[in-house]
Amino acid sequence: MEKIRVLDHAIEKPLTLREKIVDFIKDSITSGRLKPGERVPEQEIAESFGISRTPIREAFRQLESEGFISFIARKGAVVSHITAKDVSEFYAIKSLLDGYAARLACAKFTDKEIAKLKSLNQQMEKCAEKNDVKGFFRLDNQFHDIFLKASGNEKLYALSHQIVQQFERYRITALSVPGRLAISVTQHKDIIKAFSDKNVTQVEALVRDNAEHSAEILVKELSKERNQNNGIN
């Protein structure tokens, strides 16, 4: 039997209290239970979890850094608004960084890394079938992380992570749009093939298209919501 290497397998760590609160609020925002501009009820959350407000405020700081909430004087934490301009600007940057990383990684990509991409995408396909956005998002991060690391450019890797973390909400919201998970799985299959073929130009174009498509569907969804709020059919 082949010896199992611990480092080849992700270990799921128990969530801390702060992480549980962060997940709870993120789910409330992405599901629409908490809407843009609405106050995040700190006291009610404290009572629901049976805790003091200290860990909630720690969670709020993380949520603010990731673009989920913002603070308004005399109102406290509120759900941040998402604008089409912000979405377009974020994904334009993500498209450039991810595409360039994929281009750098392509020539030196190994069979082991390709196998990891395939395994992750198969797991994402199962998540898509169950509409498990949270699970899909976690795996998608790992998928992109493989070629970002393989690029060999440490500053590019660090910058990409910094920007992606800051705008995490946009990515989760885009993945929550009906049909997006299945489309992403198909796009990933094309990306994997381009890596297998060592097609530098194509892999860069496909990775950039993956990001740009997320921007398109999210901007369209924002426009639809705005029209509904304004009573436009």
Protein Blocks (a to p, Z undefined) as FASTA:
>chain_A
ZZddfklpccdddddfklmmmmmmmmmmmnomacghiacdfklmmmmnopafklmmmmmm
mmmmnopaccdehklpadddddfklmmmmmmmmmmmmmmmmmmmmmmpcfklmmmmmmmm
mmmmmmmmnopaklmmmmmmmmmmmmmmmnopaklmmmmmmmmmmmmmmmmmmmmpghkl
mmmmmmmmmmmmmmmnopaklmmmmmmmmmmmmmmmmmmmmmmmmmmmnopZZ
